[in-house]
Protein backbone atom coordinates (compact mmCIF):
# COMPACT_ATOMS: atom_id res chain seq x y z
CA UNK A 1 0.00 0.00 0.00
CA UNK A 2 1.32 3.39 -0.94
CA UNK A 3 1.77 5.88 1.88
CA UNK A 4 -0.84 8.61 2.14
CA UNK A 5 0.11 11.90 0.58
CA UNK A 6 1.22 14.52 3.05
CA UNK A 7 0.44 17.41 0.75
CA UNK A 8 -2.60 17.76 -1.49
CA UNK A 9 -2.14 17.41 -5.18
CA UNK A 10 -3.04 20.76 -6.70
CA UNK A 11 -6.44 20.73 -8.35
CA UNK A 12 -6.03 23.39 -10.97
CA UNK A 13 -9.05 24.83 -12.77
CA UNK A 14 -9.62 23.51 -16.27
CA UNK A 15 -8.32 26.08 -18.78
CA UNK A 16 -8.68 23.91 -21.90
CA UNK A 17 -11.49 24.14 -24.43
CA UNK A 18 -14.91 23.44 -22.89
CA UNK A 19 -15.80 19.76 -22.93
CA UNK A 20 -18.80 18.93 -25.10
CA UNK A 21 -21.94 17.77 -23.36
CA UNK A 22 -22.21 13.96 -23.29
CA UNK A 23 -18.46 13.48 -23.78
CA UNK A 24 -17.97 13.23 -20.02
CA UNK A 25 -18.39 10.68 -17.23
CA UNK A 26 -18.91 12.71 -14.06
CA UNK A 27 -18.06 11.37 -10.60
CA UNK A 28 -19.39 12.90 -7.41
CA UNK A 29 -16.52 12.99 -4.89
CA UNK A 30 -16.96 13.65 -1.17
CA UNK A 31 -13.75 12.18 0.24
CA UNK A 32 -15.34 8.88 1.27
CA UNK A 33 -13.98 5.45 0.28
CA UNK A 34 -17.25 4.88 -1.59
CA UNK A 35 -16.77 7.92 -3.80
CA UNK A 36 -13.17 6.93 -4.55
CA UNK A 37 -14.39 3.45 -5.56
CA UNK A 38 -16.87 5.21 -7.87
CA UNK A 39 -14.03 7.25 -9.39
CA UNK A 40 -11.99 4.10 -10.11
CA UNK A 41 -14.98 2.44 -11.76
CA UNK A 42 -15.72 5.60 -13.76
CA UNK A 43 -12.14 5.75 -15.04
CA UNK A 44 -12.38 2.25 -16.52
CA UNK A 45 -15.79 3.04 -17.99
CA UNK A 46 -14.50 6.28 -19.53
CA UNK A 47 -11.61 4.38 -21.14
CA UNK A 48 -14.07 1.95 -22.71
CA UNK A 49 -16.22 4.80 -24.01
CA UNK A 50 -13.25 7.07 -24.89
CA UNK A 51 -14.61 9.87 -22.71
CA UNK A 52 -13.25 12.36 -20.20
CA UNK A 53 -13.68 11.83 -16.45
CA UNK A 54 -14.85 14.87 -14.52
CA UNK A 55 -14.26 14.77 -10.76
CA UNK A 56 -16.91 16.96 -9.14
CA UNK A 57 -16.85 18.10 -5.53
CA UNK A 58 -19.63 20.40 -4.33
CA UNK A 59 -19.68 22.18 -0.99
CA UNK A 60 -21.79 25.21 -0.24
CA UNK A 61 -19.00 26.85 1.80
CA UNK A 62 -16.30 26.73 -0.89
CA UNK A 63 -14.46 30.00 -1.26
CA UNK A 64 -15.43 31.58 -4.59
CA UNK A 65 -11.85 32.51 -5.47
CA UNK A 66 -8.56 30.61 -5.08
CA UNK A 67 -6.68 31.75 -1.99
CA UNK A 68 -2.91 31.94 -1.67
CA UNK A 69 -2.78 31.23 2.05
CA UNK A 70 -1.21 28.54 4.25
CA UNK A 71 -3.02 25.19 4.22
CA UNK A 72 -4.26 25.57 7.79
CA UNK A 73 -6.05 28.78 6.79
CA UNK A 74 -7.28 27.71 3.35
CA UNK A 75 -11.03 27.18 3.36
CA UNK A 76 -10.77 25.06 0.21
CA UNK A 77 -7.80 22.94 1.32
CA UNK A 78 -9.66 19.66 1.80
CA UNK A 79 -11.87 20.15 -1.24
CA UNK A 80 -8.80 20.59 -3.46
CA UNK A 81 -7.11 17.65 -1.81
CA UNK A 82 -10.12 15.36 -2.38
CA UNK A 83 -10.23 16.00 -6.13
CA UNK A 84 -6.49 16.47 -6.57
CA UNK A 85 -5.52 13.17 -4.96
CA UNK A 86 -8.19 11.32 -6.92
CA UNK A 87 -7.04 12.94 -10.16
CA UNK A 88 -3.43 11.92 -9.51
CA UNK A 89 -4.44 8.32 -8.76
CA UNK A 90 -6.62 7.94 -11.85
CA UNK A 91 -4.01 9.45 -14.18
CA UNK A 92 -1.38 7.21 -12.62
CA UNK A 93 -3.50 4.11 -13.28
CA UNK A 94 -4.72 5.29 -16.69
CA UNK A 95 -1.98 7.45 -18.26
CA UNK A 96 -3.92 8.21 -21.44
CA UNK A 97 -7.14 9.16 -19.69
CA UNK A 98 -8.35 12.76 -19.68
CA UNK A 99 -9.31 13.75 -16.12
CA UNK A 100 -10.63 17.18 -15.13
CA UNK A 101 -11.69 18.56 -11.76
CA UNK A 102 -14.61 20.78 -10.84
CA UNK A 103 -15.06 22.48 -7.46
CA UNK A 104 -18.55 23.94 -7.06
CA UNK A 105 -19.80 26.21 -4.29
CA UNK A 106 -23.26 24.69 -4.23
CA UNK A 107 -25.41 22.08 -2.50
CA UNK A 108 -24.21 18.64 -3.66
CA UNK A 109 -27.60 17.39 -4.90
CA UNK A 110 -28.16 20.49 -7.01
CA UNK A 111 -24.67 20.34 -8.51
CA UNK A 112 -24.93 16.61 -9.26
CA UNK A 113 -28.32 16.90 -10.96
CA UNK A 114 -26.98 19.62 -13.23
CA UNK A 115 -23.85 17.57 -13.90
CA UNK A 116 -26.01 14.58 -14.87
CA UNK A 117 -27.67 16.64 -17.63
CA UNK A 118 -24.21 17.62 -18.92
CA UNK A 119 -22.76 14.09 -18.83
CA UNK A 120 -23.18 10.81 -20.60
CA UNK A 121 -23.06 9.09 -17.24
CA UNK A 122 -23.04 10.11 -13.57
CA UNK A 123 -21.24 7.81 -11.09
CA UNK A 124 -21.76 7.94 -7.33
CA UNK A 125 -20.52 6.00 -4.35
CA UNK A 126 -23.03 3.79 -2.55
CA UNK A 127 -23.01 2.32 0.93
CA UNK A 128 -25.13 0.39 3.41
CA UNK A 129 -25.69 -3.26 2.51
CA UNK A 130 -26.79 -5.09 5.60
CA UNK A 131 -29.96 -5.09 7.72
CA UNK A 132 -31.22 -1.67 8.78
CA UNK A 133 -28.21 0.12 7.28
CA UNK A 134 -29.32 -1.02 3.84
CA UNK A 135 -32.18 1.46 3.94
CA UNK A 136 -29.94 4.44 4.57
CA UNK A 137 -28.08 5.01 1.36
CA UNK A 138 -26.90 8.57 1.49
CA UNK A 139 -29.73 11.07 1.13
CA UNK A 140 -27.88 12.88 -1.65
CA UNK A 141 -27.42 9.73 -3.75
CA UNK A 142 -31.06 8.70 -3.45
CA UNK A 143 -32.24 12.22 -4.22
CA UNK A 144 -30.10 12.31 -7.35
CA UNK A 145 -30.99 8.78 -8.54
CA UNK A 146 -34.71 9.57 -8.31
CA UNK A 147 -34.44 12.82 -10.28
CA UNK A 148 -31.50 12.59 -12.70
CA UNK A 149 -32.28 12.93 -16.41
CA UNK A 150 -29.38 10.65 -17.41
CA UNK A 151 -28.21 7.22 -16.21
CA UNK A 152 -26.66 7.09 -12.74
CA UNK A 153 -24.31 4.27 -11.69
CA UNK A 154 -23.90 3.42 -8.01
CA UNK A 155 -20.68 1.70 -6.89
CA UNK A 156 -19.73 0.34 -3.49
CA UNK A 157 -16.28 -0.25 -2.02
CA UNK A 158 -14.84 -3.57 -3.16
CA UNK A 159 -16.92 -3.81 -6.32
CA UNK A 160 -14.53 -4.67 -9.16
CA UNK A 161 -11.86 -2.33 -7.80
CA UNK A 162 -9.13 -4.60 -9.14
CA UNK A 163 -8.33 -4.24 -12.81
CA UNK A 164 -10.74 -6.46 -14.78
CA UNK A 165 -9.60 -9.85 -15.99
CA UNK A 166 -9.28 -10.35 -19.75
CA UNK A 167 -11.59 -13.36 -19.31
CA UNK A 168 -15.08 -12.01 -18.63
CA UNK A 169 -17.50 -14.28 -16.80
CA UNK A 170 -20.03 -12.01 -15.12
CA UNK A 171 -21.64 -10.20 -18.03
CA UNK A 172 -24.32 -7.53 -17.92
CA UNK A 173 -27.72 -8.19 -16.35
CA UNK A 174 -30.77 -6.11 -17.24
CA UNK A 175 -33.99 -6.23 -15.24
CA UNK A 176 -37.15 -5.72 -17.28
CA UNK A 177 -40.69 -5.07 -16.09
CA UNK A 178 -42.46 -5.52 -19.48
CA UNK A 179 -45.39 -3.29 -18.51
CA UNK A 180 -44.41 -0.56 -20.93
CA UNK A 181 -41.69 0.54 -23.34
CA UNK A 182 -38.18 -0.26 -22.15
CA UNK A 183 -36.14 0.78 -25.20
CA UNK A 184 -33.94 3.25 -23.30
CA UNK A 185 -33.03 0.60 -20.72
CA UNK A 186 -32.31 -2.04 -23.35
CA UNK A 187 -30.24 0.36 -25.43
CA UNK A 188 -28.04 1.11 -22.41
CA UNK A 189 -27.73 -2.56 -21.45
CA UNK A 190 -26.86 -3.84 -24.94
CA UNK A 191 -24.34 -1.02 -25.44
CA UNK A 192 -22.73 -1.86 -22.09
CA UNK A 193 -22.41 -5.52 -23.12
CA UNK A 194 -20.82 -4.53 -26.44
CA UNK A 195 -18.35 -2.17 -24.77
CA UNK A 196 -17.27 -4.93 -22.37
CA UNK A 197 -17.41 -7.80 -24.85
CA UNK A 198 -19.60 -9.82 -22.48
CA UNK A 199 -22.94 -11.63 -22.68
CA UNK A 200 -26.23 -10.07 -21.60
CA UNK A 201 -28.82 -11.68 -19.37
CA UNK A 202 -32.34 -10.28 -19.48
CA UNK A 203 -34.27 -11.00 -16.28
CA UNK A 204 -37.98 -10.68 -15.59
CA UNK A 205 -39.62 -11.44 -12.26
CA UNK A 206 -43.33 -12.28 -12.14
CA UNK A 207 -45.12 -13.11 -8.91
CA UNK A 208 -47.54 -16.01 -8.99
CA UNK A 209 -51.23 -15.15 -8.61
CA UNK A 210 -53.30 -16.58 -5.78
CA UNK A 211 -54.91 -19.18 -8.05
CA UNK A 212 -51.49 -20.74 -8.67
CA UNK A 213 -51.30 -21.97 -5.11
CA UNK A 214 -52.88 -25.21 -3.96
CA UNK A 215 -52.84 -26.89 -0.51
CA UNK A 216 -49.70 -28.89 -1.37
CA UNK A 217 -47.75 -26.06 -2.98
CA UNK A 218 -47.83 -24.51 -6.45
CA UNK A 219 -49.91 -25.88 -9.29
CA UNK A 220 -47.27 -26.87 -11.89
CA UNK A 221 -49.63 -26.35 -14.83
CA UNK A 222 -50.46 -22.79 -13.78
CA UNK A 223 -46.81 -21.91 -13.10
CA UNK A 224 -45.76 -23.38 -16.46
CA UNK A 225 -48.40 -21.35 -18.28
CA UNK A 226 -47.34 -18.14 -16.53
CA UNK A 227 -43.65 -18.78 -17.23
CA UNK A 228 -44.25 -19.48 -20.92
CA UNK A 229 -46.38 -16.35 -21.26
CA UNK A 230 -43.67 -14.25 -19.61
CA UNK A 231 -40.94 -15.80 -21.76
CA UNK A 232 -42.94 -14.93 -24.86
CA UNK A 233 -43.31 -11.30 -23.77
CA UNK A 234 -39.62 -11.10 -22.86
CA UNK A 235 -38.56 -12.57 -26.19
CA UNK A 236 -40.76 -10.13 -28.07
CA UNK A 237 -39.26 -7.16 -26.20
CA UNK A 238 -35.72 -8.37 -26.93
CA UNK A 239 -36.16 -9.31 -30.59
CA UNK A 240 -35.39 -5.89 -32.13
CA UNK A 241 -32.32 -5.53 -29.94
CA UNK A 242 -31.00 -8.99 -30.83
CA UNK A 243 -31.25 -7.95 -34.48
CA UNK A 244 -29.52 -4.63 -33.80
CA UNK A 245 -26.71 -6.22 -31.74
CA UNK A 246 -26.20 -9.67 -33.35
CA UNK A 247 -22.82 -10.18 -31.70
CA UNK A 248 -24.19 -10.00 -28.15
CA UNK A 249 -24.97 -13.40 -26.63
CA UNK A 250 -28.35 -13.00 -24.91
CA UNK A 251 -30.03 -15.28 -22.42
CA UNK A 252 -33.58 -14.90 -21.12
CA UNK A 253 -34.39 -15.60 -17.48
CA UNK A 254 -37.95 -15.57 -16.13
CA UNK A 255 -38.27 -16.09 -12.38
CA UNK A 256 -41.62 -16.68 -10.72
CA UNK A 257 -41.05 -14.34 -7.81
CA UNK A 258 -41.11 -10.62 -7.13
CA UNK A 259 -39.20 -8.43 -9.56
CA UNK A 260 -36.98 -7.16 -6.74
CA UNK A 261 -36.00 -10.66 -5.67
CA UNK A 262 -35.47 -11.87 -9.21
CA UNK A 263 -33.24 -8.96 -10.23
CA UNK A 264 -31.04 -8.98 -7.14
CA UNK A 265 -30.62 -12.75 -7.34
CA UNK A 266 -29.71 -12.67 -11.01
CA UNK A 267 -27.06 -9.98 -10.41
CA UNK A 268 -24.84 -12.33 -8.41
CA UNK A 269 -21.43 -12.34 -10.11
CA UNK A 270 -22.43 -9.79 -12.77
CA UNK A 271 -20.18 -6.99 -14.00
CA UNK A 272 -23.09 -4.55 -14.10
CA UNK A 273 -26.80 -4.56 -13.32
CA UNK A 274 -29.01 -2.27 -15.42
CA UNK A 275 -32.42 -1.30 -14.09
CA UNK A 276 -34.97 1.24 -15.27
CA UNK A 277 -36.65 4.10 -13.43
CA UNK A 278 -39.70 5.82 -14.82
CA UNK A 279 -39.59 9.57 -15.20
CA UNK A 280 -42.27 11.30 -13.18
CA UNK A 281 -44.86 13.85 -14.15
CA UNK A 282 -44.48 17.34 -12.72
CA UNK A 283 -45.98 17.66 -9.26
CA UNK A 284 -45.40 14.05 -8.25
CA UNK A 285 -42.78 13.09 -5.69
CA UNK A 286 -39.93 11.32 -7.52
CA UNK A 287 -39.38 7.69 -6.54
CA UNK A 288 -37.37 4.87 -8.02
CA UNK A 289 -39.79 1.98 -7.53
CA UNK A 290 -39.42 -1.19 -5.42
CA UNK A 291 -37.32 -3.20 -7.87
CA UNK A 292 -34.81 -0.40 -8.46
CA UNK A 293 -34.79 0.36 -4.74
CA UNK A 294 -33.89 -3.25 -3.93
CA UNK A 295 -31.21 -3.30 -6.64
CA UNK A 296 -29.59 -0.09 -5.40
CA UNK A 297 -29.36 -1.36 -1.84
CA UNK A 298 -28.74 -5.09 -2.24
CA UNK A 299 -27.26 -5.93 -5.66
CA UNK A 300 -23.71 -7.34 -5.33
CA UNK A 301 -22.40 -5.39 -8.35
CA UNK A 302 -22.47 -1.82 -9.69
CA UNK A 303 -26.00 -0.72 -10.56
CA UNK A 304 -26.95 1.57 -13.46
CA UNK A 305 -30.32 3.25 -12.95
CA UNK A 306 -31.62 4.40 -16.34
CA UNK A 307 -34.52 6.89 -16.50
CA UNK A 308 -37.14 6.21 -19.15
CA UNK A 309 -40.64 7.32 -20.14
LINQUISUL-V100172 format. One record per backbone hydrogen bond with DSSP energy under -0.5 kcal/mol. NH is the residue of the N-H (numbers start at 1). CO is the residue of the C=O. Records with the same first field share a line. If there is no record, write none. Layout:
NH = CO + CO
//
This chain:
12 = 10
15 = 13
22 = 118
23 = 20
25 = 52
26 = 24 + 121
27 = 54
28 = 123
29 = 27 + 56
36 = 32
37 = 33
38 = 34
39 = 35
40 = 36
41 = 37
42 = 38
43 = 39
44 = 40
45 = 41
46 = 42
47 = 43
48 = 44
49 = 45
50 = 46
51 = 46
52 = 23
53 = 98
54 = 25 + 52
55 = 53 + 100
56 = 27 + 54
57 = 55 + 102
59 = 104
62 = 59
69 = 67
73 = 70
74 = 70 + 71
75 = 73
77 = 74
80 = 76
81 = 77
82 = 78
83 = 79
84 = 80
85 = 81
86 = 82
87 = 83
88 = 84
89 = 85
90 = 86
91 = 87
92 = 88
93 = 89
94 = 90
97 = 94
99 = 97
100 = 53
102 = 55
104 = 57 + 102
106 = 104
111 = 107
112 = 108
113 = 109
114 = 110
115 = 111
116 = 112
117 = 113
118 = 114
119 = 116
120 = 24
121 = 24
122 = 151
123 = 26
124 = 153
126 = 155
133 = 130
134 = 130 + 131
135 = 132
136 = 133
142 = 138
143 = 139
144 = 140
145 = 141
146 = 142
147 = 143 + 144
148 = 144
152 = 305
153 = 122
154 = 303
155 = 124
159 = 156
160 = 158
168 = 166
172 = 199
173 = 272
174 = 201
175 = 274
176 = 203
186 = 182
187 = 183
188 = 184
189 = 185
190 = 186
191 = 187
192 = 188
193 = 189
194 = 190
195 = 191
196 = 192
197 = 193
198 = 193
200 = 249
201 = 172
202 = 200 + 251
203 = 174 + 201
204 = 253
206 = 255
212 = 209
213 = 210
214 = 217
217 = 214
219 = 212
220 = 218
223 = 219
224 = 220
225 = 221
226 = 222
227 = 223
228 = 224
229 = 225
230 = 226
231 = 227
232 = 228
233 = 229
234 = 230
235 = 231
236 = 232
237 = 233
238 = 234
239 = 235
240 = 236
241 = 238
242 = 238
243 = 239
244 = 240
245 = 241
246 = 243
248 = 245
249 = 247
250 = 248
251 = 200
253 = 202
255 = 204 + 253
257 = 255
262 = 258
263 = 259
264 = 260
265 = 261
266 = 262
267 = 263
268 = 265
270 = 267
271 = 171
272 = 171
273 = 302
274 = 173
275 = 304
277 = 306
279 = 308
284 = 281
293 = 289
294 = 290
295 = 291
296 = 292
297 = 293
298 = 294
299 = 295
303 = 154
304 = 273
305 = 152 + 303
306 = 275 + 304
307 = 305
308 = 277
//
